[in-house]
């Protein structure tokens, strides 16, 4: 499979190393980096971003990093350094801000899984023209899962034995929406460039 940016690997590895280190040190770093509504209200706005880098424990971090590696592998023809960091730079503060505005009962949160939903949706949308059938099927599964998670009775404790906590399903929904918004923005920019410069693009 074609690789869009061979230099993405060291950037991704650096990101993974940071998340892994924070996962190992979760007991010490989480109080300072997790999303904490009261602390954010008190001015500690960095938590809107850093909350997505810290985890409940090492297993939690490894589960999310496994998902990140799979996305990077299957969409290596679409992702490059710019898109990778744009995903995190846009989705992390956006999802954190939505927590603060909408989820007033959420006292604290940690984890990358919400943003991973966004990265997956982003890749599926910007690469849709390249494989519309497969991407449509996967998008349908993702949307179906997001809807299922929002239904009453969904078991948010199914991973408790591994991560020592419950799954916060709203993070998945907000993350997916942030990825969709970023994809729309990228598609609009790509369309404008094609119109202005007559260039081909690797996204729809």
N, C-alpha and C positions, 0 to 999 in steps of 0.2 A: 504494500500500500504506500502511496505517495506520502512523504513527510513535508509539511508546509514550511516548517522552520526547525532545522536541526539544532539551533541554539536555544530552543525552548526547553530542552532537557535540563541544562544546568539551572535555569530559572525555576522549573518545576521541582527539581531536587532540593533547591534552597528553601522553597516554600514548604515542602514536605518535612525537611529537617527541622524547621522552626516549629511546625505543628507537633511533630514527634517529641521534640525537646520540651515543649510546653505540656504535652500529655504526660511525660514522665514526671514533670515537676508540678502536676496539677494542684497538689495540696498547698503549695506555696504561692503559685502565681494566680490561681483562680480568684482569690479574694480581691486582687487588684485589677484583673483584666475581664472578668465575666460581666455580662449585662446585669446591671443592678439598677432597678428603676429609681430608687431613692438617691443613689450615687450620681446617676445621670442628671437627675433633677437638680442635684447640688453642683453641677458643673463638670463632672467627670465624663465628658462626651466621648473620649477615646474608647470607652467601653462599647459604644455602638458598633465599632469595628472589631476590637480585640475579642469580643465575645465569641466570634466565629472561629477564632484560632485556638481557643482553649476547650478542654473537654472534661467530662466527669471523671475519667480515669484513662489509663493507657489503652485498654480494650476499646473504649469509645473512640479514641483518636485513631486507632488502627482500623476500625471498621470504616470510618469516614475516609481515611487515606486510601483504603482499598478501593472505595468507590471513585475517588479522584483519579487513581492510577488507571482504572478501567476507562473512564471518560477520556483521559489523555491518550490512551492507546487507540481506542476505536475512532476518535475524531482527530487524529494527528495530521490528517490532510486539511483540516479546517483551522486548527488552533495554532497560533504563534505567540510570541512574547507579548506583543501589544494587546491582542485579544484576551490573553490569559490575565494580565494585570488589569485590563479594563474591566473584565468580569468582576474581579475582587474589589477594585476601587469603586465601582458603581453599586454592586449588590450588597456589599457588607454594610456600608452606612445607611443605605436605603432600607434594608430589612430591619436594621437596628432602630431606625427612626420610626418605622411602622409599628414595631413593638411598643415604642414609647407613646405613640399617638393613639393606637387602637387597642392594644392589649393592656389596659390599665390594671388588671389583676395579676399580671405577670411580674413577679418579684425579681426573678433572676433567670438567666439562660446561658448555656454554653453549647457549642457544637457547630460543625461545618455542614451538617446534612442539609440544612435549608439552602445554603448557597450552592451546594452540589446539584440540587434540583434545578436551580437557575442555570448553571453551566450546561447541564444536560439539555434543557429546553432551548437555550441559546444555540447550541450546536445543531440540534434537530431542525430548528427553524432556518438558520442561515445556510445549512447544507441541504435543505429540502429539495431543491431543483436537481441536485446530483443523484438522489435516490428517493423519489417521492413516495413510492409504495412502502419501503421499509421505514422511512422516517415518519410517515403517517401512522403506521401501525404502532411504532414505539411511542409516538406522541399520544395516541389513543390510550395506550396502557398507562402512561404517566398521568394523563388527565383522569382516567378512571381511578387510579390509586389515590390521587389527591381528593377526589370526591368521596371515595370510600373512607378516607381518614377523617373527613369532616362529619360523617354520619354518627348519630348517637349510638353508643355501644361499641365503638371501635376500641380495641384493646391497646391503650397507650403504654401498657406495662409489659408488652411482649418481649422487650429486650432487657428488662430489669436485671435478670441474672447475669447479663454481660456488662451492662454499662452502669448498673447501680442507680438507675433513674428511669423516669418515664420519657417517652418520645413526645416532643412538643410539635404537634402536627401543623399548627399555624405557621411555624418557621418554614416548613416544606411548601406551603401554599404561597407565602410571601416571596420565598426564594424563587419559585417557578415563575411568578408574575414579574419579578425583577428581571429574570432572564429573558422573558418574552418582550418586555419593554426595551431592553437593550438590543435584542434581535431586531425589533421593528426599527429602532434608531439606525442600526447598522445597515439594514436593508434600504432605508430611505437615503442614506448617504451614498451607498453603492449605486443606487438608481440614479441619483443626481450626477454622480461622477461619470456614469456611462452616458448619460444624456449630454453632458457638457464636453467630455473629452473623447467620447466614442470608444472607451476602453472596455474590454471584457473584465468580468469579475468572477471570483470563485464562489460568491454568494448570490442568492436570487435577487 
